[in-house]
Amino acid sequence: MHFKKDQINKILCIKPRGIGDIVLSTVILENLHDYFPGIQIDYLTEHFAVQALSNNPLVNKVISMNKKEFPLFVANRIRKEKYDMILDLWSNPRSAQITFLSGVRYKIGYNYRGRRYAYNIKVNPESNNQHAAEDNLRFLSAINVPVISKVIHYYVSKEDDEWAKDYLLNSFLENTKIIAIIPSGGWPSKRCDASKWIDFGKKIKDAVHIKFIILWGPGDEQDAITINENLSPDSVLAPKTDVKRLSALINNCNLVIANDSGPMHIAAALDIPTLGIFGPTNPVAHRPYSKNSDYIIKENLHCIICNKLVCPFNHECMRDLSEDEFLLKVEKLLQLDNPKKVNAEKN
């Protein structure tokens, strides 16, 4: 299906959940704005994920929905917005229903069996040989939008950034390098064991003059407390935060070390040096998507990249990671960082 550029004034992107997935999907935004001057781009997400886009100047508005909201009700709300095009970046059965019922003229989604009925412009399914961020660029190819940028976008508000600077200045001595440890992970198998985090932290402490801040979210608190207690007095346990303030703390660290998770992708989007810890998921597709980042994985393990939610063995992919290799990657990434923003502000 062909269309004229001047027919497209308002686009809706659908990405309901997965903070990391939403952040990676922003790789399309600069390209759309360049191709459609003056375009208005909105997002449809679930309520909890709104914060992933709330400060993004490339997004006009975020529409939220309940995870169990009836698709027709969501589609009726979309109809009132009078979009010219929908990019269903999720393309699951529910988002396909919403797209089909939306009344939008141009509907783009993945050519998956049982869902292709919803779209009049179809996108070839993603490949395991490229990063998940770049899978989103397939949507641009389907509508002949040139790729001029492969940058992902995440923004911290001035208010949240100032809060984070104040918190860190009150927690650490001036000119201290700070590494954020983030034990979060959407699946149990993606979460590095607390005991291994402690081993990693002690390895770093013996080699580099740094301090740690342990960042955490729902479900992470016990691991975070355990890690902090064992790295004390060289660590601080962050207070309970929302996504926006967690991101602000990330934005003021010298290095972020995280499991494959939403906060890892936020750190990469903020251009903070980032080291991802991988086991059950493929770093080719899910590594931190920035030039000043790296990952560690136990490549020769028989069960590596199993994609299982729960490890059926002894979590060897995390427990047997090389601490020496880990330290080499940490030291390399620390060399990429500029003097910490917190101290620059204070001076």
N, C-alpha and C positions, 0 to 999 in steps of 0.2 A: 504494500500500500504506500502510495506516494503522497506527500503533502508539501505545501509551500511554507517557507520559513515564517512569512508574515502571518500565517494562520495560527502560530503557536505563541501565545502570550502568557499562559499560565500552566505550569506543570506540577503534578503531584508525584512524589516519590514514596513508595510504600516499603518500609523496613520496620516491622513491628517491634522486634526485640533483638537482644544481644548488643550490649553497649559497644563491644568491639566491632561487630558486624556493621553497626550504624556508622561508627567512625570510619571504617574502611570504605563504606559506600560513598563518602563525601569526595572521593577521588573524581567523581563525575562533575562536580559543581562548577569549577572554573571553566571547564570545557563547554558546559551548557550556557553559562553566562556569556562566554566569548562568541558562541555561534548564534545565540538568540539575544541580541542586545535588548536590555530592558525587561528581560524575562522575570517572571515571579515564580519562584520555586518553593513549594510547600512540602512538608513531610507528614506522613501518617505513621505514628508509632503507638505502642502501648504506653499507659500512664507513666510507668516507672522509668521509661527510656527518654522522656522528654528532655531531661537535663543534658543529654548527650548532644543536643542541638540548640539549646536555649540561647547561647551567646554567639551563634554562628551568623555573621553578617551576610553570608551567601544564601541563607535560608530565610524566606519571608515570614513563614508561620509554621508552627508544629501543631498538627491536629492529633489529639490523643484518643485512644479507644480502650475499652475494657477487654481483657484477654478473652472473656467469654461472651462479649457483646454479639448479638445476632448479626451476621453479615449484611442482611438487608437494611438494618438500622444504620450501620456504618455507611453503606452505599448511599442511602438517602441523604445523609449529612454531606457526603461528597458531591452529590448532584447539585446541591444548593450553591456550591463554590464555583460551578461552571468552569471546570478545568478543560483545557484543550487536549491534554495528553497525560497519561498515567504511565510511569515506569514502575512496574511491580518487581522491585529488586529482590523480593522474598520468594514470590511464585510458589507458595505452598497452597494446599487445597482451599484454605480459608481466604487468603489474600486474592486468589484467583476468583473466588465467588464475589468478593467485594469489587474487584475490578470489572468483572462481567456485568454486575448490576449497577455500576456507577453512572452509566449513560454518557461516559466520556468517549469522544470520537476515536481518538488514537490510543490504543491500549497495547503496551509492550510488556512481554514477559517471557520466561524461559519456555522452551518447547518440550515441556515434560508431558509424559503420557497422563491422561486424565485431567490435565489442566490447560492444555493448549487451546481448548474451546473458548477460553476467556480473552484471548489476545488476537488482534488482527495484524500485529507485527510481532514475529516470533524470534527469539534469541536462542542460538545454539547453546546447549548445556555447557557448564563450566568444565575445565580440564584440571586434572590433578597436577599438571606440570607448570602451573603459574600461580602467582600469589592471589589470594582471595580478593584483595583490593582490585587487581586488574581484571578479575572476572566481571566486575561491574562495568568495565569499559566496553564489554561486548554490547551493552545496551546502546552505547554511542555509535558503535559500528552499524547496528541494526537500523539506525535512523540517520546514518551518514554524517554524523557530527565528528569533525576532526579532533584528535587527541593532541592538545597543546600542553597539557599538564598532567602529571601523575602524582600530584601532591594530595595527601589527605589532610583534613582540616578539623581542628578542635580549638576552642577559644575559652580562655579564662577571663571572667569579668574583673575589672579593676578593683571592685570591692572585695571579691574573694581573694585576689592576689595580694592585696594589702593585708588581709587577715592572715594569710599564710606567712607572709614576710614577718609580721609581728610575732606570730607563734614561734617561728624558727629562731628569730633573734632572741626571744626569751628562753629558748630551750638549749641553745648552743653558744659557745664562745664565738666571737667574731673570727672570720677567715677560716672557719672549719669546713672541710669538705664533708658533704652529707650524702650518704647512699640510702635510698629508700628500698626497703625489702617489702614485697607485697605477696603474701601467701595465698591470695585469692585464686579461685579456679572454679569454673562452672561444673566440672565433673570431679568426683573424688580422685579418679586416676590422674587428672591433670595437676593435682595439688602436690607439690614437693613436700615430703615429710618434714615436720618441725625439727626433728633431730638432724636432718641433713642441712636445713637452713642454718642451724646453730653451728654445724661443722664448717659450712661455707663462711659464716660470719667470723668465726675465730681464725680461719685461714686468712681472711682479709685483714683483720686486726693485727695479726703478726707481721704483715708485710707493708701495710699502708696506714698512714696517720689519717684516720677518718672517724666519723660518727655515723650511727644508723638511726633512721626513723622507721618504725614498723607501722605500715599503713594497712588498714583492714576495713572490711565491710561485713555485711550480714553473713553469719556462719564462719567467719574467720577469727573471731575474738579469742578463742582458747589457744589456737596456734600462735596468734600474735602475742598474747601474754607470755606463753612459754618461751618463744624466741627472745622477746625483750628481757625476760628475767635472766636468761642465760648469756646474753650479750651485754648486760649491765656491768659497769656504769657507762658503757660507750654507746648506749642506745636509749631512745625515747619511744614510748608507745603513744602513737597519735590518738587524739580524742575521737570520739564517734563523730563521723562526718557524713554529709551527703556526697553525691558524685561530684558536684561543683567544687566543694572545698577539698575533697580528696585530690582532685585534679590540680587545684591551686598549690597544694603541698608538693605534688609531683613536679609542677612547673618551677619550683624553687630548689630542687635538688640537683646535685652534680651527676648522679647516676641512679637509674632505676633498675632493680633486679626483680623480675616477676615471672610467675607461671604464664602459660598461654591463657590470656584473660583480657577482659575489657580494659582494666587499668594499664596493662602492657601496651595496648594499642593507643590509648590516650597519651602515654608517655612518648611514644614514637611520633604521634601527630603533633605534639608540642615541641618536637625536635630535641628532647632530652636524651642523652646517651642511654641506651636501653639494652639490657641483656635478658633474653627470654630463655626460660627453662622448659625443655620439651621432652616428651616421652611418648604418650599415646597418640599425639597429633603430629601432622607433617609440617615441619618448619618451612619447607619450600612454599607451602600455601599459607601458612599462618604466622610466620616470623614477624617480629616488629618491622613495620614497613617504613624504614628511614635509612639514610646512608650511614648515620652514626649509631648503628645498632649491630647486635650480633645475637647468636643463640648458642646453646650447648645441648647436646643430645648424645646418648650412648648408642652410637650408630650400629654396632655389631651385635647388639642384643637380639636373640632369636624372636622376641615378640614385639620389637620396637614398632611404633606407629600402628598399634593394634586398633585404635579408635574405640576401644571398650570404655564404657563409663566407669566401671569398677575393675580394678586389676584382679585377675584370677590367680596370680602368683604372689610374689612378695614385694612388688613395686620396685623391682630391680632397676627399672629405667630411671628412677630418681635416686634410690639409695646407693647405687653403684656409680654415679657420675664422678668423673675425675676431679678432685679438688685442685690439682695442679693446673689442669686445663682451664678450669673455672677461674682461677686467680689470674692466669695470663690474659684471659679475655677481659676481666675486670680492670686490670692495670692498663690495658690498651684503650679501653673506653674512657677511663678517667683522664687520659692524656688528651682526649678530644674536647673536653669541656672547657669553657671559659670561666673566669672567676664567677663565683656564685652570685646570682642577682640580688639576693638578700643583702650581702655585704656592700655591693655597689650602691644600693639604695641608701643604706645607713651612712655611707661616707658622703 
